[in-house]
Amino acid sequence: MTAKRQSVHGQWNSRWTFVLAAAGSAVGLGNIWKFPYIAGENGGGAFVLVYLACICLIGVPIMIAEIMLGRRGRQNPVMTMETLAQEEGTSTNWKYLGLIGVLAGFIIVSYYSVIAGWAVSYVFKSAAGLFVHDDPQVVIGLFGGLVSSAEQLLLWHTIFMIMTILVVVRGVKSGIERAVTLLMPGMFVILLMLVVYAMFQGSFVEGFNFLFSADFSKLTRASVLTAVGHAFFTLSLGMGAIMIYGSYLPANVSIVKAGFMVAAADTVIALLAGLAIFPIVFVNGLDAGSGPGLVFQTLPIAFGQMPGGIVIGTLFFVMLVFAAWTSSISLIEPGITFLIEQKNMGRGKACALIGVSTWLLGIVTVLSFNKWAFTFTFAGEEKTEGMFDILDILTTNIMLPLGGLCIAVFVGWKMSQASSMEELGLRRSNIGYQIWLFLLRFVIPVVLLIIMLKAFGILQGKS
Ligand code: PFF
């Protein structure tokens, strides 16, 4: 009986710190940059509904499973999976699930830091009043100017990477815990201020209707698959980030409640971000479906034309930086604990090694927007950012769903029900437990398999 294994590598203060840290991991560029633009590209309401269904039916069950694995194993993802596989009397090759996670985090943080670097640079651009201009093309051009300059991208990527390392090097309690307890409430307060601003200064009703009135004719098979993939990315699932945070969870905390809270916080914040952004976009007569440029091109035009736009725009990008910061910490932590526990490295050395190598890999993304840019077609869609797109597809469409699939199979089929019931503190007769197990065993593996076949181009959807 190892359910009460003590954490060898730190523990959160309370349930609340776990919820804050895991929500900090979940809420990031995915919520504030990506969700509004993919909702915009996919026609709004109907897409949002499918996304919400994915969060409930896939996201929450995997979130609970991943926290549970982490707390039961109480080590880095690789050793956690190895220990649990031994405990369940099954192949120790399950440790490769942990390894895929560590690797995925390593790759994601390399490009995540470059995009987060854009946000850092936009804090300064906004504060300097650069969005205030009569000609919208000039404001749009700021973004082109940034991404076409490898030197500028490298500078902001380096700054963001240093910010991330400065937190993780201090460890779980004085680093991660302190950062999330300051940054998450700060981020949330700014977001609420922006929503209130959008209510009074934006086309709030139009924005609200865009997000919540469903027009199913706009929904394609591709948008359904986008929604599933995004549910994974936005909840930080399938790569060990939630597993490692679960490994710091005190033994007496309810995993089910904590899992629901994190998923709810992530969803509410994505929707609030939509409610802050779309009314401002609409009141200025701009296009909600403008894609990845929505936050970095369309929104700055709006900020430049609105009363108080300099302050509001600057706060918006500060919020984006806070959100990305707490996510990048969680992306890098599984790799660091892996080096500490498996390779007996000190935290400082592990942070330096991971920091420098992910920074180096980030240069690939830096150059994807300028010197090394190339175009290719993937699953019927044209991609223009070469290696950045390849790394994004490799992680979001292949590695995270693969990690999620393995978690579902391990917990659903390999782990004894006695173990999962014990860790979750639930009885077999509990209907919630039965639904959770059914989803993990049958529904989730099938859906995730479809996503991956689609990613490999084996299934071609009409889109
Ligand atoms: N959930 C983060 C976001 O929405 O931006 C991204 C992310 C963080 C993905 C951590 C995966 C992860 F492990």
Boltz pocket constraint, residues with backbone or C-beta under 6 A from the ligand:
constraints:
  - pocket:
      binder: B
      contacts: [[A, 25], [A, 26], [A, 27], [A, 28], [A, 29], [A, 30], [A, 31], [A, 105], [A, 108], [A, 232], [A, 233], [A, 234], [A, 235], [A, 236], [A, 237], [A, 239], [A, 240], [A, 241], [A, 242], [A, 327], [A, 328], [A, 330], [A, 331]]
      max_distance: 6.0
